[in-house]
Amino acid sequence: MVEDLRDESDHENPTRLVIVPRSNRVDVEQLMNHLFATTDLERTYRINLNVIGINGKPQVLNLRELLRQWLQFRMDTVTRRLEFRLDQVVDRLHILEGLMVAYLNIDEVIQVIRSEDQPRDALMERFGLTRTQADAVLDLRLRNLAKLEEIKIRGEQEELEQERQSLEKTLGSKARLKTLIKQELTEDAEQYGDERRTALAEREAAQALREEDLVPSEPCTIVLSRSGWVRAAKGHDIDAASLGYKAGDEFCHAARGRSNQQAVFLDSSGRAYALAAHTLPSARGLGEPLTSRFTLPEGASFRYVLAGDPEQRIVLASTWGYGFLSHTGNLHSRVKAGKAVLTLPGDAQPVAPAMIGSEEADTLVCVTSEGYLLSFPLADLPELAKGKGIKLINIPPARLKAGEEYMVGMVAPAPGQEILVWAGQRYLRMGGKDLEHYAGERARRGRKLPRGFQRVTLIELASD
């Protein structure tokens, strides 16, 4: 879907990627959703993290390592700052302790200063002061000898002692240190933070296109031969029966669909197999055997092919007259051995699935090989993913087991659509008013068709 991709990033537009769709029919939103889901367009933001690390060497870091080193640097910086402040507090407390001794012995201190040639040594010896404390006492001004100054010293001592305890607790606990750093960063962000520079855009969740979505949606006819060979022809106006077949092979079944849909194959054991329609060989040749792609149960053979959207409604049934309503999506399988869908009682075989091509279709028409036809509401059928289903039309058990009578097929006509009931080379065309005569409750015997059509071989929807 993309014809060209250009990187036009420069100093004015640090990130500018130009994506050119192949045509104006390409859904741009769908294309971008696919690119966002399958590329790094919305996963990464390109930046050059070439920095000098905490080891003092230039290096290129990823975001995780950059944050780790920055946090380590921040912890080291805050730790040094707290240790420096703690040293200041301890030094000040030491000086205040010496000043308090001087204030408590102020007269004697003054006498020592006036009488001694080396007052600092005398003070250190007389009052047990350190050199730093003695120097602080000697640096006092006369106006600081007032009684009020003693009160200030005691107040300062209390404040600094509380600060010292707090600093020691923070330095002694990594949790406290991290909490302090977090608090400072939050305050700095509130005071100095600016608007986000990388734009954030709210949009729907990105979703990659399926392989079927990337394939052109073209009408095609899928043809299945009696020997299980398959091929696909472009268009829906294909006479599948007139195509060429291998010697000893012949037409079996065909389905109309689109190239971006799944082709579903139903075998004689009631198992379903699925392939992407666009992967099938062209009808210009003889096709290829499905056995090269699937593994059939022993003695089973392919009977029918279907195509349609996963939500396409269908009716699955057996020759014993049991069936149920389902969806084509329930028949999809990625397993080579297929998927068990239709449970077959006794020696029953699957009949051709009835595709419900219209939302208005509300009737199912069933017919037996002895010419009994029954029409009943589709609403009477249960919707199942797999199973045997329920009885559609009543056939005497003895005749079923003896193989004397069985259900030939079924169709779900849309309102106003006619059906064809074949008896060998002859057919009977029936419309809505004709089918009213055969309407009844599900699981009834139905009514006999007119003479000459009581050996039914096929039932199908009439073409327009």
C-alpha atoms as one frame of an Amber mdcrd trajectory, in Angstrom:
protein
   0.000   0.000   0.000   3.052   2.283   0.248   4.720   3.606  -2.895   7.495
   5.716  -1.360   8.999   6.627   2.016  11.177   9.742   2.455  13.065  11.041
   5.480  12.878  14.853   5.295  14.108  15.521   8.844  16.267  18.642   9.300
  17.134  21.234  11.964  13.706  22.875  11.629  11.777  19.580  11.588  13.764
  17.101  13.692  11.391  14.281  12.747   9.646  14.411   9.372   8.826  11.146
   7.628   6.805  11.354   4.401   4.800   8.214   3.520   3.281   8.174   0.029
   0.303   5.776  -0.456   0.217   3.744  -3.653  -3.079   5.334  -4.720  -5.848
   7.581  -3.448  -7.974   4.470  -2.823  -5.760   3.450   0.089  -7.430   4.018
   3.467  -4.869   6.308   5.144  -6.175   5.665   8.688  -6.025   1.912   8.171
  -2.542   2.192   6.655  -1.209   4.239   9.593  -2.799   1.849  12.110  -0.959
  -0.999  10.418   2.369   0.879  10.347   2.047   1.929  14.000   1.409  -1.699
  14.996   4.172  -3.292  12.898   6.966  -0.675  13.021   8.690   1.519  15.611
   6.836   4.678  14.565   4.995   4.981  17.889   7.315   2.807  19.981  10.506
   4.874  19.881  11.545   8.532  19.871  14.947   9.108  18.277  17.407  11.075
  20.423  21.202  11.044  20.607  22.235  10.277  24.191  25.980  10.898  23.739
  27.010  12.072  27.221  29.866  12.050  29.716  28.980   9.345  32.209  29.594
   9.227  35.941  32.951   7.591  35.207  34.034  10.790  33.437  34.199   9.192
  29.978  32.075  10.074  26.923  29.654   7.315  25.969  26.308   6.647  24.236
  23.665   5.491  26.722  20.186   4.092  26.367  17.378   5.776  28.295  17.400
   3.260  31.137  21.145   3.542  31.706  20.983   7.341  31.389  18.331   7.543
  34.101  20.232   5.083  36.286  23.456   7.078  36.079  21.641  10.391  36.572
  19.869   9.087  39.690  23.161   7.750  41.028  24.776  11.136  40.371  21.857
  12.851  42.100  22.141  10.590  45.147  25.889  11.216  45.354  25.361  14.980
  45.038  22.643  15.139  47.685  24.676  12.912  49.983  27.702  15.208  49.704
  25.489  18.242  50.269  23.978  16.732  53.417  27.379  15.613  54.710  28.774
  19.121  54.149  25.832  20.646  55.997  26.208  18.115  58.798  29.871  19.090
  59.212  28.816  22.769  59.430  26.176  21.984  62.045  28.584  19.914  64.137
  31.242  22.625  63.949  28.736  25.308  64.964  27.463  23.209  67.882  31.043
  22.785  69.001  31.566  26.561  68.976  28.276  27.221  70.764  29.285  24.772
  73.468  32.441  26.795  74.074  30.526  30.111  74.058  28.080  28.744  76.621
  30.975  27.880  78.947  32.215  31.453  78.560  28.841  32.993  79.345  28.423
  30.818  82.430  31.863  31.968  83.664  31.942  35.420  82.139  33.719  37.227
  85.017  36.465  34.655  85.251  36.909  34.646  81.462  37.299  38.442  81.459
  39.834  38.228  84.301  41.896  35.629  82.375  41.882  37.760  79.222  42.974
  40.867  81.105  45.683  39.224  83.133  47.234  36.570  80.882  49.803  37.165
  78.124  48.563  34.082  76.256  44.822  34.182  77.021  43.915  31.440  74.481
  46.163  28.858  76.128  44.977  29.912  79.524  41.325  29.559  78.558  41.970
  26.144  77.011  43.700  24.980  80.183  41.272  26.582  82.641  37.957  25.588
  81.047  38.955  22.600  78.905  38.229  24.380  75.645  39.544  23.458  72.240
  41.595  25.886  70.154  38.525  26.607  67.952  36.339  27.289  71.000  38.949
  29.493  72.623  39.346  31.540  69.427  35.565  32.004  69.261  35.506  33.265
  72.863  38.338  35.708  72.193  36.526  36.987  69.065  33.447  37.949  71.078
  32.480  41.616  71.052  31.578  43.370  74.282  28.030  44.019  73.109  27.487
  40.275  72.719  28.077  39.698  76.439  24.506  40.631  77.324  22.187  38.162
  79.060  19.951  38.061  75.966  22.806  36.533  73.966  22.815  33.476  76.227
  19.169  32.841  75.388  19.923  33.096  71.672  22.762  30.578  72.001  20.534
  28.057  73.766  17.845  28.486  71.082  20.367  28.049  68.281  21.754  24.968
  69.995  18.321  23.357  70.108  17.623  24.087  66.437  20.989  22.816  65.273
  20.704  19.696  67.404  17.372  18.856  65.777  18.874  19.485  62.326  21.875
  17.295  63.151  19.624  14.399  64.175  17.550  14.796  61.004  20.646  14.864
  58.771  22.095  11.788  60.430  18.824   9.872  60.008  18.617  10.814  56.321
  22.228   9.892  55.635  21.780   6.614  57.496  18.708   5.501  55.500  18.538
   4.987  51.712  14.746   5.159  51.849  14.819   8.590  53.524  17.428   9.792
  51.033  15.287   8.679  48.058  12.214  10.328  49.568  14.119  13.605  49.962
  15.361  13.470  46.363  11.839  12.728  45.097  10.420  15.654  47.077  13.076
  18.038  45.789  12.541  16.933  42.184   8.790  17.446  42.502   9.253  20.923
  43.926  11.761  21.845  41.199   9.380  20.565  38.507   6.566  22.710  39.862
   8.770  25.790  40.083  10.931  25.483  36.966   9.117  22.920  34.772   7.924
  23.941  31.294   5.428  22.471  28.844   6.095  19.024  27.365   8.192  19.345
  24.211   7.313  15.979  22.636   3.665  16.032  21.607   1.320  13.296  22.814
  -1.652  12.567  20.555  -4.627  10.496  21.704  -5.746   8.039  19.028  -7.364
   4.647  18.698  -5.323   1.529  19.418  -3.049   0.510  16.554  -3.912  -2.803
  14.955  -1.963  -4.686  12.318  -3.816  -5.710   9.199  -4.338  -9.409   8.680
  -2.792 -11.063   5.648  -6.282 -11.254   4.122  -6.689  -7.477   4.525  -3.541
  -6.849   2.472  -4.788  -9.018  -0.372  -6.938  -7.309  -3.042 -10.623  -8.169
  -2.669 -11.513  -9.675  -6.032 -14.369 -12.035  -6.922 -13.291 -15.622  -7.443
 -14.794 -19.074  -7.883 -13.219 -21.963  -5.972 -13.559 -25.303  -7.763 -13.246
 -28.707  -6.087 -12.934 -31.918  -8.090 -14.136 -35.379  -7.128 -10.533 -36.484
  -6.461  -9.912 -33.549  -4.111  -8.032 -31.220  -6.458  -8.653 -27.506  -5.973
  -8.128 -24.306  -7.963  -9.482 -20.761  -8.068 -10.772 -18.829 -11.072 -11.210
 -15.072 -11.250 -14.820 -13.876 -11.349 -18.173 -15.418 -10.506 -19.352 -16.154
 -14.067 -17.435 -19.421 -14.250 -18.979 -22.668 -15.477 -17.018 -24.929 -13.158
 -18.417 -28.141 -14.609 -17.037 -27.302 -18.070 -13.449 -26.851 -16.898 -10.843
 -29.431 -17.821 -10.094 -32.210 -15.325  -7.578 -34.997 -15.013  -8.391 -38.320
 -16.608 -10.824 -40.135 -14.354 -11.648 -36.975 -12.417 -14.668 -34.684 -12.637
 -16.364 -31.650 -11.112 -17.507 -32.063  -7.505 -18.452 -28.706  -5.969 -17.781
 -24.963  -6.319 -18.190 -21.840  -4.212 -18.215 -18.141  -5.019 -16.209 -15.876
  -2.765 -13.512 -13.233  -2.756  -9.741 -13.530  -2.910  -9.240 -12.095   0.604
 -11.555 -14.634   2.251 -10.961 -18.120   3.631 -11.902 -21.127   1.531 -13.395
 -23.871   3.708 -13.482 -27.537   2.687 -15.792 -30.114   4.277 -14.894 -33.808
   4.098 -17.029 -36.949   4.299 -16.290 -37.384   8.013 -17.657 -33.949   8.985
 -14.280 -32.253   9.474 -13.577 -28.742   8.131 -10.330 -27.378   6.683  -9.491
 -23.767   5.750  -7.091 -22.054   3.335  -6.663 -18.457   2.242  -8.364 -18.207
  -1.138  -5.534 -16.157  -2.673  -3.065 -19.013  -2.018  -4.973 -21.439  -4.253
  -3.567 -22.262  -7.720  -5.077 -20.678 -10.819  -7.906 -22.356 -12.699  -5.790
 -22.138 -15.886  -4.206 -25.378 -14.755  -5.601 -28.507 -13.143  -4.955 -27.210
  -9.626  -3.319 -29.167  -6.817  -4.470 -31.951  -4.471  -5.731 -30.804  -1.078
  -4.019 -33.823   0.456  -0.715 -31.961  -0.044  -1.918 -29.361   2.464  -4.185
 -31.344   4.792  -4.222 -34.704   6.511  -7.552 -36.510   6.069  -8.857 -39.323
   8.270  -8.455 -42.761   6.711 -11.145 -43.408   4.106 -12.405 -39.796   4.068
 -12.635 -37.576   0.995 -13.366 -33.925   0.301 -17.003 -33.203  -0.572 -17.838
 -29.508  -0.416 -16.214 -26.080  -0.525 -17.505 -22.835   1.026 -16.350 -19.235
   0.963 -17.522 -16.119   2.758 -16.968 -13.751   5.626 -16.504 -15.305   9.089
 -19.992 -14.019  10.016 -21.645 -15.669   7.008 -24.554 -17.803   8.310 -24.799
 -21.393   7.110 -26.758 -24.552   7.898 -24.795 -27.797   8.312 -26.637 -31.100
   8.088 -26.246 -34.827   7.402 -28.078 -37.229   5.117 -29.910 -38.579   8.178
 -31.746 -35.257   8.426 -29.991 -33.711  11.461 -28.481 -30.232  11.342 -27.885
 -26.861  12.968 -27.229 -23.190  12.240 -23.634 -21.924  12.391 -21.195 -19.358
  10.964 -18.402 -19.833   8.451 -15.922 -18.583  11.063 -16.677 -21.671  13.184
 -15.235 -23.812  10.377 -11.917 -21.964  10.154  -8.909 -23.961  11.330  -5.142
 -23.646  11.029  -4.560 -27.325  11.828  -3.590 -29.686   9.006  -5.869 -32.348
  10.464  -8.822 -29.979  10.262 -11.537 -29.364  12.811 -14.398 -31.674  13.809
 -17.579 -29.703  13.054 -20.426 -32.000  12.018 -21.111 -35.169  14.012 -22.510
 -37.879  11.707 -24.893 -40.480  13.151 -24.653 -44.053  11.840 -23.416 -44.207
   8.258 -24.645 -40.682   7.462 -22.783 -38.381   5.117 -22.712 -34.540   5.110
 -24.973 -32.754   2.640 -24.067 -29.531   0.871 -24.157 -26.681   3.432 -26.945
 -24.167   2.878 -25.562 -20.644   2.579 -27.910 -18.001   3.966 -27.249 -15.216
   1.513 -29.813 -12.726   2.776 -30.664 -11.288   6.172 -34.330 -11.568   5.177
 -34.063 -15.323   4.576 -36.272 -16.955   7.203 -37.094 -20.364   5.748 -35.203
 -23.637   5.314 -36.363 -26.105   2.662 -35.312 -29.762   2.989 -35.956 -32.638
   0.596 -35.407 -36.419   0.758 -34.438 -38.830  -1.987 -38.017 -40.162  -2.056
 -39.447 -36.758  -2.876 -40.629 -35.586   0.545 -40.185 -31.828   0.856 -40.573
 -29.743   4.027 -40.337 -25.983   4.544 -40.030 -24.595   8.083 -38.732 -21.414
   9.823 -34.968 -20.989  10.209 -35.634 -19.628  13.694 -36.421 -23.188  14.830
 -32.760 -24.179  14.429 -30.222 -23.859  17.264 -26.988 -22.003  16.605 -24.000
 -24.229  17.379 -20.256 -24.217  16.729 -20.206 -27.982  16.215 -22.262 -31.063
  16.917 -24.953 -33.332  15.488 -27.749 -30.780  15.567 -31.462 -31.540  15.732
 -33.845 -33.300  13.378 -34.759 -31.203  10.327 -37.008 -33.616   8.429 -38.440
 -36.926   9.526 -37.285 -40.063   7.705 -38.419 -43.502   8.985 -35.454 -45.038
  10.897 -35.821 -48.365   9.098 -35.517 -46.725   5.683 -32.517 -44.692   6.897
 -30.625 -47.724   8.147 -31.443 -49.675   5.013 -30.257 -46.783   2.849 -33.612
 -46.681   1.069 -34.184 -42.974   1.819 -32.006 -40.093   2.953 -31.973 -36.286
   2.925 -30.614 -35.052  -0.396 -30.069 -31.440   0.538 -31.473 -28.135   1.754
 -31.610 -24.470   0.732 -32.452 -21.186   2.484 -34.148 -19.002  -0.163 -34.493
 -15.255   0.287 -38.028 -13.809   0.055 -39.126 -13.990  -3.591 -36.271 -16.330
  -4.586 -37.159 -19.569  -6.377 -35.645 -23.010  -5.910 -34.941 -25.874  -8.310
 -35.620 -29.504  -7.366 -33.842 -31.906  -9.713 -34.847 -35.471 -10.504 -32.164
 -36.673 -12.882 -32.227 -34.362 -15.926 -35.609 -32.837 -15.065 -36.172 -30.049
 -12.576 -39.127 -28.417 -10.853 -39.035 -24.652 -10.292 -40.807 -23.580  -7.118
 -41.552 -20.089  -5.742 -42.838 -18.757  -2.463 -46.491 -19.630  -3.124 -45.563
 -23.170  -4.205 -43.582 -23.699  -0.987 -46.559 -22.691   1.156 -48.093 -26.080
   0.364 -45.010 -27.778   1.896 -44.752 -25.573   4.972 -44.879 -27.328   8.317
 -43.226 -27.795  11.666 -39.593 -28.804  11.900 -38.933 -32.573  12.089 -42.176
 -33.453  10.250 -42.337 -35.823   7.294 -43.217 -33.120   4.783 -45.302 -33.590
   1.620 -44.664 -35.630  -1.492 -43.579 -33.811  -4.636 -45.603 -34.306  -7.828
 -45.261 -37.539  -9.783 -42.078 -37.592 -11.825 -40.091 -35.724  -9.164 -40.091
 -38.396  -6.473 -36.535 -39.530  -7.145 -34.787 -36.295  -6.123 -31.069 -35.953
  -6.864 -30.408 -32.284  -6.108 -31.963 -29.146  -4.647 -30.512 -25.694  -5.319
 -31.379 -22.003  -5.471 -32.476 -20.765  -8.865 -30.130 -18.337 -10.603 -31.469
 -14.875 -11.421
